[in-house]
C-alpha cells in the first residue's frame, strides 16, 4: 500500500499538479485500500478537519498578515538602513548587512519568502553596484532569508509544535541560538568573499546618521521585543502574540509611518487569505495523510527497514536531518513537516530525544531544503521577484548549503546551542 501511495504522489507531482492534489490523492487511495471502499470516508474527513482545529494554528494567518503589512510598508527599509549605518563600511559590510537584515526581518515576519521579497528587493541592486556577483548576491539573499525560519516567530515551529504537541514557546526561544550562529557563519564567509574578490567598502556613516537610522528603526525593532518579551514574560501566549503583532504592524504602517492607505487593506487581506488557505489545506490534508500512514503502521515498517531501532539518539537525529533535507529539496516545507514528523515520532520517543531539539533540527533542515536545488521554494521566489534564470540563482548556493549543513552537525554535537536559552527560560 505504501508503495502504491508513493508512486501515485510522485507521478502526480511530476505531472505538475499542486502539492495538495498528490497528497490528498495518495491519502484517499490508501484509505480506500485499507477500508475496502469509500464507506468510512467520513472518518477521513474528520481527521482532516481535526488537523486545522488546534487553536495554535490561528497564529499562522496572524503572522502572515503582519508580515504582509510590513513588507508593503516601511519597516523593512528602516531596519535595513539601521544595519547599513553601523556595518556597511567594513569589508564585506554590505553583504553582512544583508544577512543581518534578513535575520532582523525574520524576527518580525517569521516567513522566508516574505524576507526574500522585503530584504532582497532593495539590497540586491546595492550588492551588484558594490561589485558583488549576481550569483553570490542571490545565494546570500535566499539562504540568509532561511534564518527567518529559526528566529521567532517561525511558521515552521508553529506547524511542528502543533503536529508533535511540543511547546511552541519553547521552540521559539530554542531557535534563537542556532539562528545567531548561522548569521555569524554567513558574516565570516561574506568577509572572506569580499577580501578575496577585492570588493570595495561603502562610505562610513557618521554617528549623527546612525542616530537618525536607529531612531527611524526603533518602532520596527519593538516587534521581537513584543514577541519574545511578551511570551516569556507571561503576558500572552504565542497565538496572542501573533494578534498583537498584527495590531502593532497596522498601527505602525497606517498611523505612525502613514506608508499605507486604507484601500491597501483589501489587497493585503486578499493576499493573506490566499496564502492562509493554501497553508490550511496542506495542514488538513497532511493530517489526514499522517493518520492513514499511522493507522497502517507504515512509519514503523519504514523505520524497521532502515534499521533505525538499532541506532542511538545521534543516529536518529542524523537520519531525521537527511530525510527532511532531501524532502524539502522536492516538496513544500510544510508538507514535509506534516508527512515526515509522524513517521519519525516512534523513534524519537523510543530514544528519549528532546522534542524541542528535534524541532530545531527539523526546522533547520526545512530551511536548508527551501533554498536547495532542484525545487527549493525560496529559489523560485527569487526567480519570480528578480527575473533571473534558474541556473544563475542556484550557482552560488553550495558554500551556504555547506555552512547550513555544518551548523546542523554542530547542533547535534552540542545540543546546548539550541537548548541553552530554553533551559534558562523554562527549567
VEXDODO-740576 format. One record per atom (N, C-alpha, C): residue in one letter; x, y, z. Coordinates in steps of 0.2 Angstrom, whole numbers, plus 2048, in hexadecimal, padded with zeros to 3 digits. Layout:
AXYZ...
! end
This chain:
X8047FA800X800800800X804806800X80A806804X80E80C805X81180E7FEX8138087FAX8168097F4X81280C7EFX80B80A7EFX80680C7EAX8058147EBX8048157F2X80381C7F4X8098217F1X80F81F7F2X8158237F1X8158247E9X81481E7E5X81481E7DEX80F8237DBX8098237DEX8048287DCX80682F7DDX8088307E3X80A8377E5X81083A7E1X8158367E0X81B8387DCX8198397D5X8148357D2X8128357CBX80E83C7CAX80983D7CFX8068437CEX80A84A7CFX80F8497D4X81384F7D5X8178507CFX81A84B7CBX81E84C7C5X81984F7BFX81384D7C0X80E8507BBX80D8577BCX80F85A7C1X80E8617C2X8088637C6X80585E7CAX7FF8607CEX8018647D4X7FD8687D7X7FF86B7DDX8008667E3X8048677E8X8068627EDX80085F7F0X7FB8637F1X7F58617F5X7F185B7F1X7F285B7EAX7EE8567E6X7F284F7E7X7F984E7E6X7FC8487E8X7FB8457EFX7FB84A7F3X7FA8487FAX7F48457FCX7EE8497FAX7E88467FCX7E68407F7X7E88407F1X7E783A7EDX7EA8347F0X7F18347F2X7F482F7F5X7F182D7FCX7EE831800X7EB830806X7E482C805X7E182F800X7DA82C7FEX7DB8257FBX7E08247F7X7E181D7F4X7E38187FAX7E781B7FFX7E9816804X7E3815809X7DF81A80AX7D981980EX7D481380AX7D3814804X7CF80F800X7D2808801X7D9807800X7DC801800X7DB7FE807X7DC80280CX7DC800813X7D57FE816X7CF802813X7C9800816X7C47FE810X7C77FC80BX7C37F8805X7BD7FC803X7BF803801X7B98077FEX7B980E802X7B4811800X7B3818802X7AE819808X7AC81380BX7A6813810X7A8817816X7AE817818X7B081A81EX7B482181DX7B3824817X7B682A815X7B582F81AX7AF82F81EX7AE834823X7B3835828X7B682F82AX7BB82F82FX7C283282CX7C3831826X7C9835823X7C883C823X7C283E821X7C1846821X7C1849828X7BF84582DX7BF847834X7C7848836X7CB843834X7D2844835X7D584A832X7D384C82CX7D5852828X7D385882CX7CD85882EX7CA85E832X7CE85F839X7CF85983CX7D3859842X7DA85C841X7DD85C83BX7E385E83AX7E486683BX7DE869839X7DE871839X7DA87383FX7D886F844X7D587184AX7D987484FX7DF872850X7E3875856X7E387D856X7E288085CX7E288785CX7E888A85AX7EE88685BX7F488985AX7F588B853X7F288884EX7F2889847X7F0890845X7EC89384AX7E989A848X7EF89F848X7F589D84BX7FB8A184AX7FD8A2843X7FC89D83FX7FF89D838X7FC8A2834X7F68A3833X7F38A882FX7F58AF832X7F58AF839X7F78B683CX7FE8B883AX8038B483BX80A8B5839X80A8B7832X8078B382DX8078B4826X8048BB825X7FF8BD828X7FC8C4827X8018C9829X8048C882FX8088CD832X80E8CE82DX8118C982BX8168C9826X8148CC81FX80E8CB81DX80C8CE817X80B8D6818X8098D881DX8088DF81FX80F8E381FX8148DF822X81B8E2823X81E8E281CX81D8DD818X8218DC812X81F8E280DX8188E480DX8168E9809X8178F080CX8198F0812X81A8F7816X8218F9816X8238FC81BX82A8FF81CX82F8FB821X82C8F6824X8308F382AX8368F0827X8368EC822X83C8E981FX8418EE81DX83F8F381AX8448F8818X8478FB81EX8448FD823X846900829X84B8FB82CX84A8F582DX84E8F0830X8558F082CX8548EF825X85A8EF821X85E8F5821X85B8FB821X85F901822X863901829X8608FF82EX8638FF835X86A8FA834X8698F4832X86E8EF832X8748F282DX8728F5827X8778F8823X87B8FD826X87890182AX87B90782DX881905832X8808FF835X8858FD83AX88B8F8837X8898F4832X88E8EF82FX88F8EF828X88C8F4825X88C8F481DX8938F681BX8978FA81FX89E8FC81DX8A38F781EX8A28F2822X8A88ED823X8A88E881CX8AE8E581CX8AF8E0816X8A98DB816X8A68DB810X8A08D6810X89A8D9814X89A8DF816X8958E281AX88E8E1817X88E8E3810X8878E380DX8848DC80DX8888D780CX8868D080CX8848CE813X8888D0818X8878CE81FX8808D2821X87F8D881EX8798DB820X8738D881DX8748D5817X86E8D1814X86C8CB818X8718C781BX8708C281FX86D8C4826X86F8C9828X86D8CC82FX8668CE82EX8648D2828X85E8D4827X8598CF826X85B8C9823X8568C3822X8558C0829X85A8C082DX8598BE834X8548C2838X8558C9838X8508CD83BX8498CD838X8498CD832X8428CD82FX83F8C6830X8438C0831X8408BA833X83D8BA83AX8408BE83EX83D8BF845X8378C3845X8358C683FX82F8CA83FX82A8C683BX82C8C2836X8278BF831X8268B8832X82C8B4834X82B8AD835X82B8A982EX82B8AC828X82A8A9822X8318AA81DX8338A581BX8398A5816X8388A9810X8328A780DX8308AA807X82F8B2807X82C8B480DX82A8BB80EX8318BF80FX8368BB812X83D8BE813X8408BF80DX8408BA808X8438BB801X8408C17FEX83A8C27FEX8378C87FBX8398CE7FEX8388CF805X8398D5808X8408D7809X8458D380AX84C8D480AX84F8D4804X84E8CF800X8518CE7F9X8508D37F4X84A8D67F4X8488DB7EFX84C8E17EFX84D8E47F5X8518EA7F6X8588E97F6X85B8E37F8X8628E27F9X8658DF7F4X8628DB7EFX8658D87EAX8688DD7E5X8658E27E3X8688E77DFX86E8EB7E2X86E8EC7E9X8748EF7ECX8798EA7ECX8788E37EDX87E8DE7EDX8818DE7E6X87D8DE7E1X8808DE7DAX8848E47D9X8818EA7DBX8858F17DAX88B8F17DDX88C8ED7E3X8928ED7E7X8978E87E5X8958E47E0X89A8E07DDX8998D87DEX8948D77E2X8938D07E3X88F8CC7DDX8918C67DCX88E8C37D6X8878C17D7X8838C17D2X87C8C07D3X87A8B97D6X87F8B47D4X87D8AD7D7X87F8AD7DEX8848B17E1X8858B17E8X87F8B57EBX87D8BB7E8X8788BF7EBX8728BB7ECX8708B77E7X8698B37E7X86A8AE7ECX8708AA7ECX8718A57F1X8708A77F8X8748AD7F9X8748B0800X86D8B2802X8698B57FEX8628B7800X85E8B1801X85D8AC7FDX8598A67FEX85B8A2804X8628A1805X86489D80BX8648A1812X8658A8812X8658AB818X85D8AC81AX8598AC815X8528AD816X84F8A681AX8538A1819X85189B81DX85289B824X8568A0827X8578A182EX8508A3831X84C8A682DX8458A882FX8418A2831X84389C82FX83F896831X841894838X84789783BX849895841X84889A847X8488A0844X8478A6849X83F8A784AX83D8A7851X8368A8852X8338AF84FX82D8AF84CX8288AA84CX82A8A6846X82A89F846X82B89B841X82589783FX822897839X81D893837X81E88C837X82588A835X827883836X82688083DX828884842X828882849X82088184BX81C885848X81588584AX81287E847X81487D841X81187783EX814871842X81A870843X81D86B846X81A86A84DX81A870851X81786F858X81086C858X80C86E853X80586C853X805864851X80986284CX80985B84AX80C857850X811859853X815855858X81385685FX80E85B860X80C85D867X81185F86BX816863868X81C86686CX81A86D86DX81D870873X81C877875X81E87B86FX81A88086DX81C884867X82188A86BX81F88C871X823891874X82A88E875X82B888877X832885878X835885871X83288386CX835882865X837889863X83388E864X835895862X83C897865X83C89686BX84389986FX84989486DX84788E86CX84D88986AX85088B863X84C88E85FX84E890858X853896858X85389A85DX8578A085DX85F89E85DX86189A861X868898861X86B89685AX868891857X86A88E850X86989484BX86489884BX86389D847X8698A2847X86B8A484DX8718A984EX8778A584CX87889F84DX87E89B84BX87F89B843X87989A840X87989A838X87B8A1836X8788A6839X87A8AD837X8818AE837X8848AC83DX88B8AD83EX88F8A9838X88D8A3837X89189F831X8908A382BX88A8A5829X8898A9823X88D8AF822X88E8B3828X8928B9828X8998B8827X89C8B382AX8A38B1829X8A48AF822X8A08AC81FX8A08AA818X8A08B0813X89B8B5815X89B8BB811X8A18BF812X8A48BF818X8AA8C3819X8B08C0814X8B08B9814X8B68B6810X8B48B7809X8AE8B6807X8AC8B7800X8AE8BE7FDX8AD8C3802X8AE8CA800X8B68CB7FFX8BA8C8804X8C18C9803X8C48C67FDX8C28BF7FCX8C48BC7F6X8C38BF7EFX8BD8C27EFX8BA8C57E9X8BB8CC7E8X8BF8CF7EEX8C18D67EEX8BB8DB7EDX8B58D97F0X8AF8DD7F0X8B08E47F4X8AF8E97F1X8B18F07F5X8AC8F17FBX8AE8F57FFX8A98F6805X8A58FC804X8A08FC808X89B902807X89D90880CX89B90E80AX89C91380EX89A913816X89E91581AX89C914821X897919823X892917827X88D91C829X88F91F82FX88D925830X88F929836X88A92783CX88C929842X888927848X88292A848X881930845X87B934844X87693083FX87992D83AX875929835X873923838X87792083CX87591A840X87091B845X870921848X86B92284DX86492384AX864926844X85E927840X85B92083EX86091C83BX85E915839X85B91183FX85E912845X85C90E84BX85591184DX85491784DX84E91A84FX84891884AX84A918843X84591683EX84390E83FX84890A841X847903841X844901848X84390584DX842904854X83B900854X836903851X82F900851X82F8F984EX8328F7848X8328F0846X8368EC84AX83B8EE84EX83F8EA852X83B8E8858X8368EB85AX8318E985FX82E8E285EX82D8E0857X82A8DA856X82D8D4859X8348D2859X8368CD85DX8368CE864X8368D4866X8358D586EX82E8D3870X8298D586CX8228D386DX8218CC86DX8248C8868X8238C1867X8278BD86DX82D8BE86EX8318BB872X8308BD879X8308C387BX82E8C6881X8278C4884X8228C587FX81C8C4881X81A8BC883X81D8B887FX81C8B1880X8208AE886X8268B0887X82A8AE88CX8298B2893X8268B7892X8248BB898X81D8B989BX81A8B4897X8148B289AX80E8B6898X80F8BB894X80A8C0893X8058BD88EX8078B9889X8028B6884X8058B0881X8018AC87EX8038A687BX8068A7874X8098A2870X80C8A386AX8068A6865X8008A3866X7FB8A4861X7F88AC863X7F88AD869X7F68B486BX7FC8B9868X8028B7869X8078BB866X8068BD85FX8048B885BX8038B9854X7FE8BE853X7F88BE857X7F38C3856X7F68CA858X7FA8CA85DX7FD8D185FX8018D3859X8058CF856X8098D1851X8058D484BX7FF8D1849X7FB8D4844X7F98DB846X7F78DC84CX7F48E284EX7FA8E784EX8008E5850X8068EA850X8088EC849X8088E7845X80A8E883EX8058ED83BX7FF8EC83CX7FA8F0839X7FB8F783CX7FB8F8842X7FC8FF845X803902842X8088FE842X80E90183FX80E903838X80B8FF834X80C90182DX80690682BX80090582EX7FA90982CX7FA910830X7FC910836X7FB91683AX80291983BX80791683DX80E91983FX81191B839X813916834X81791882EX81391A829X80C919829X80791B824X80A91881DX80D91381CX810910816X80A90C812X80590A815X7FF907812X7F990B813X7F490A80FX7EE90D80FX7E8908810X7E290A812X7DD905813X7DB90180DX7DC903807X7DA8FF801X7DF8F9801X7E58FA804X7EA8F4804X7E88EE808X7E38EF80DX7E18EA811X7DE8E480DX7DA8E6808X7D78E0804X7DC8DC800X7E28DF7FDX7E78DB7FAX7EB8D77FFX7EC8DA805X7F08D680AX7EC8D080CX7E58D280EX7E18CC811X7E08C780BX7DF8C9805X7DF8C4800X7E58BF7FFX7EB8C27FFX7F18BF7FFX7F28BA805X7F08BC80BX7F18B8811X7EC8B2810X7E68B480EX7E18AF80EX7E38A9809X7E68AB803X7E88A67FEX7ED8A1801X7F28A5804X7F88A1807X7F589C80DX7F189F811X7EE89B817X7EA895814X7E689680FX7E289180DX7E788B80AX7EC88D807X7F1887804X7F488480AX7F688880FX7F9885815X7F4880819X7EE88281AX7E987E81EX7E787881AX7E6879813X7E587380FX7EA86E810X7F0870810X7F686B810X7F6868817X7F586C81CX7F586A823X7EF864824X7E9866822X7E4861822X7E585B81EX7E785B818X7E9855814X7EF851817X7F485581AX7F985281DX7F784E823X7F3851827X7F184D82DX7ED84782BX7E9847826X7E5841823X7EA83C821X7EF83E81DX7F483A81BX7F8836820X7FA83A825X7FE83882BX7F983382FX7F383482FX7EF82F833X7EE82882FX7EE829828X7EE823824X7F481F825X7FA822824X80081E825X80181C82CX7FF81F831X80081D838X7FB817839X7F5817837X7F0812838X7F380C834X7F680C82FX7F980682BX7FF80482EX802808833X809806836X80E807831X80D80B82CX81380C827X81980F82AX81981482EX81F817831X823811835X82080D838X82480883CX827803836X824802831X8277FD82CX82D801828X82C807827X83180B824X83780B829X83680D82FX83C80E834X83F807835X83B802835X83E7FB836X8437F982FX8407FB82AX8447FA823X84B7FD823X84B803826X852806826X85680582CX853801831X8577FF837X85880483CX85380983CX85380E841X85380C848X850806849X84F804850X856802853X85B80184FX8617FF851X866805852X86380B850X867811851X866815857X86B81885AX86A81C860X86782385EX867827863X86482E862X86783285DX86E83285CX872835857X870833850X87082C850X86E829849X86782B847X86282B84CX85B82D84AX85B834848X85F83984BX85F840849X862841842X86783D841X86A83D83AX86583B835X862835836X85D833831X857838830X85583B836X850840835X852846831X858848832X85B84E82EX85B84C826X85E846825X85E84481EX85884481BX85384181EX84C84081BX84984681AX84984B81FX84685181EX849856819X850855819X854859814X85285780DX85285180BX85084E805X849850803X84584F808X83D850806X83C857804X83F85C808X83E863806X841865800X8468617FDX8498637F6X8448627F1X83E85E7F2X83985C7EDX83285F7EFX83185F7F5X82A8617F7X8298677FCX82386A7FCX82286F801X82486E808X82887280BX82A871812X82486F817X81F872817X81987081BX81786981AX816867814X815860812X81985B815X82085D815X825858817X82485781FX82385D822X82285D82AX81C85882BX817859828X811856829X81184E828X81584C822X815845820X81B842824X821845825X826841828X827841830X824846833X82484783AX82184183DX81B83F83BX81783983EX81B83283DX81F832837X82382C835X82882B83AX82C83083CX831830841X82F830848X829832849X827832850X82882C855X827826852X829820857X830820859X835821854X83C821855X83E82685AX83B82C859X83D83285EX83B830865X83582D866X83282B86CX83682686FX83882186BX83C81B86DX84381D870X84682286DX84D82486EX84D829874X84782C876X84783187BX84A837879X84A839872X84C83F870X848845872X84B84B874X847851875X84385386FX83D853870X83985686AX83A85D867X83C86186CX83E86886AX845868866X84A864868X850863864X84E86085DX84A85B85DX848858856X84485D852X840861855X83C867851X84186C84EX84686E852X84B87284FX84F870849X85186984AX854866845X85086583EX84A863840X84586283AX844869837X84386E83AX841875838X847877834X84E876836X854878833X85487482CX85386E82CX85386A826X84E86C821X84886E824X84387181FX84587781CX84987B820X84B88281EX851881818X85587C81AX85A87A815X85787880EX85387380FX84F870809X84C876805X84987B808X845880805X84A884800X850884801X8558887FDX8598837F9X85887D7F9X85C8787F5X8598757EFX85D8757E9X85A8727E3X85886A7E4X8538687E0X85186B7DAX84B86F7DBX84786E7E1X8408717E1X83F8757E8X8448787EBX84487C7F1X83F8827EFX83A8837F4X8358887F2X83888F7F2X83D8907F6X8408977F6X8448987EFX8468937ECX84A8947E6X8458977E1X83F8947E1X83A8967DCX83789D7DEX83789F7E4X8358A57E6X83A8AA7E3X8408A97E4X8458AD7E1X8458AE7DAX8438A87D6X8438A97CFX83D8AD7CDX8378AD7D1X8318B17CFX8338B87D1X8368BA7D6X8378C17D9X83C8C47D5X8428C17D3X8488C47D0X8488C37C9X8448BE7C6X8448BD7BFX84B8BA7BCX84D8B67C0X8548B37BEX8538AC7BCX8578A97B8X8578A27B6X85889D7BCX8558977BCX8568927C1X85E8917C3X8628907BEX86988E7BFX86D8937C2X86B8997C0X86E89F7C3X86D8A07CBX86689E7CDX86489F7D4X86789A7D8X8688947D5X86B88E7DAX87388E7D9X8768917D5X87D8907D4X8818927DAX87F8977DEX8838987E3X8818957EAX87C8917EAX87A88E7F0X87E8897F4X8838857F0X88687F7F4X88A8827FAX88E8877FAX891889801X88C88A806X88788D805X88288E80AX87E88880DX87D883808X87A87D80AX87F87980EX88587980DX88B876811X88B879818X88A87F818X88A88381FX884881823X87E88081FX87887E823X878877825X87B873821X87B86C823X88086B829X88686F829X88B86F82EX887871835X883876834X88087983AX87B87383DX87886F839X87486A83BX87886583FX87E86383CX88385F840X885862846X886868847X88886B84DX88386B852X87C86C850X87786B855X876864857X87785F853X877858855X87D85785AX883859859X88885885DX88885C864X885862863X884866869X87D86986AX87986586CX87286686DX87086D871X87586F875X873875879X87387B875X87687B86FX87588186AX86E882869X86A87D869X86287E868X85F87F86FX86187B874X85D87A87AX85F87E880X86588287FX867886884X86288B886X85F88F882X85B894883X854891885X85288B882X84C888885X84D88688CX85288388EX853881895X853887899X85688C897X85789289BX85089589DX84B895898X845898898X83F89389BX84088C89BX83B88889DX83D8838A2X8438828A3X84687D8A8X8488808AF
! end
